Each structure stands twice: as structure tokens, then as C-alpha cells.
Amino acid sequence: AQKITQTQPGMFVQEKEAVTLDCTYDTSDQSYGLFWYKQPSSGEMIFLIYQGSYDEQNATEGRYSLNFQKARKSANLVISASQLGDSAMYFCAMREGIRYSTLTFGKGTMLLVSP
Amino acid sequence: EAQVTQNPRYLITVTGKKLTVTCSQNMNHEYMSWYRQDPGLGLRQIYYSMNVEVTDKGDVPEGYKVSRKEKRNFPLILESPSPNQTSLYFCASSLSLVSTDTQYFGPGTRLTVL
């Protein structure tokens, strides 16, 4: 079974609108971290936001927020007030376990923001 | 500025010609890792290092070597590159091993093996 599932291959949104990118995860560990990365067409991988499994509050970083629903094992990224520069590939990723853990990525969602 | 750097950013080479992709971080991170990204396959881990002189295989280590002689550097070595190693390579680092630590990525190296 996939550990990280991103069901939306592509999303379209108009500038200034909010958009939600879906991510569900699968783990039996109690301790894990969930991450979102942005990859623009230039190729670099940019860290956006992090949510820990024990965090009670949803993470926020500027226009990015993470809608964390632990019981449903979902960690959706919400981008408010989309900008043209938000057009990129977005990856959800997870590290699990108490000690060593690698980073497992989803397949990604391509977001296109139109004027 | 805290960052992970990789060199070269772009490389075209021929089959069998040994090459090294360098990776350096200035954040005093213990953990470093190499990934490759391929269309349809996503990001896959090649090797990782938990500290100096401690390295281990990831999901796709065949055809690659690494070394960690200094904390800041983690080069990726392709002894005899083949066309199936054409890919986008990322180096990443994090403060430690735990699941709550964010991995920061370098800018990527686009490798083409002819």
C-alpha cells in the first residue's frame, strides 16, 4: 500500500482564490512528521510547511496552512489567495518512527494558477 | 545563508566515465541523503548518512557510491554511469534522524548519460 496518496494529478485555480491540495497517509507509528514541498518548473524542491503527529494545532506559514485530520489520516495543504508564482508541482511527504526515518513522497499534484 | 549546495547543476556525460556530484550543507546537520527523481516514479532515496563515516543504502543504491568524511559534505559517486542513471538528483539534509526534523533540499543536479 502507498504510504502517501495524492489523488489530484492536477488542479486549476484562479489568481486570488484559495485552493486545497489533498494528501492522505498510511502509518502505524504514533510519531511521524508530515511535510509539503513545492517544486517549480526550475526544478528545486522548496520546503513549505510541517505538521507533527503530536501537534494539536494546524500548522500555518504565511499563505500556507495544513488541514490536519489525524483520525482520517489526512494532511491537506491549503493555499490562500493564490498567486501566479504558486504554479508548480506540490509534494506531500512523511517521515515516520521515533528514531531514524526516511522521507516518503507522494506522486505530487500539479497546480496551475491562471490570471 | 543556511543552504544545501550541489555541483554541478547540469551535467551531460558518456557511458562509463566516472563522475562525482558534490553536496555541501552549512547548517551543521547530522543527516544527509541523496534522492533521484524520475517521471512516473517520483523521488526515491539512493543513500543516506546518519553522521560522519556512517552511511547506508536507500531504495535504489545500485550503481552509486557515497562517502561522508566530513559532516558538511556528502558526495555522490557514479563509478561507471549508464543511461538509466539519467535523472534529476537531489541532496538533502536535516538536523538529525527523527521524524520531526525537516529535510532541506539542494537545488538539484540534472544528469544526462549518453
Interface residues (C-beta under 8 A of the other chain):
Chain A: D29 S31 Y32 G33 F35 Y37 G43 E44 M45 I46 F47 Y50 G52 S53 F91 R95 E96 G97 I98 R99 Y100 S101 T102 L103 F105 G106 K107 G108
Chain B: S33 G42 L43 Q45 Y48 M50 G58 L88 F90 A92 L97 V98 S99 T100 D101 T102 Q103 Y104 F105 G106 P107 G108 R110
